[in-house]
């Protein structure tokens, strides 16, 4: 659990730092934009690695139950993650989805984290997904206060257009299906669909 917490602090702390605009600008002025982005990326990756190792060790040691989610929450979670993946992709393909959500990446993270909280009632999952959800909410509030989508440090996007919504839906759906049938088991070690036979 210690490595999981360290990973969360490192990853979310690095991302939360981008909300502190003056200290961020000061650090970029001192280091330069390239070195700042390199350090940011390195710390983010280190945080993800620590979270993955920490959560893996936590699972291997045995889950610590807090509450027992009903079976239907797992089914609902699978459905909710689908639009979350579409939102992730819509951040790179601006169309009506991005125009409506303003920050589709953050909206997707919030939905993804909330879906996982619904389906998992153990302490490690609550800590992991609850922390990510809290960060995403805070980041959205911060972005709304600034009201500058480009200043949020969002992803580089393709030219805007109505077809981008169809592209986002198609790519998001394909990635969701890949996670549903293969990638979640391969990357996370947990099957999301029951085995038949």
Buried (B, 14 or more C-beta within 10 A) or exposed (E): BEBBBBBBBBBBEBBBBBBEEEEBEEBBEEBEEEEBEEEBEEBBEBBEBBBBBBBBBBBEEEEBEBEEBEEEBBEBBBEBBBBBBBBBBBBBBBBEBBEEBBBBBBBBBBBBBBBBBBBBBBBBBBBBBBBBBBBBBBBBEBBEEEEEEEEBEBEEBEEEEEEBBEBBBEBBBEBBEEBBEEBBBEEBEEEBEEEEE
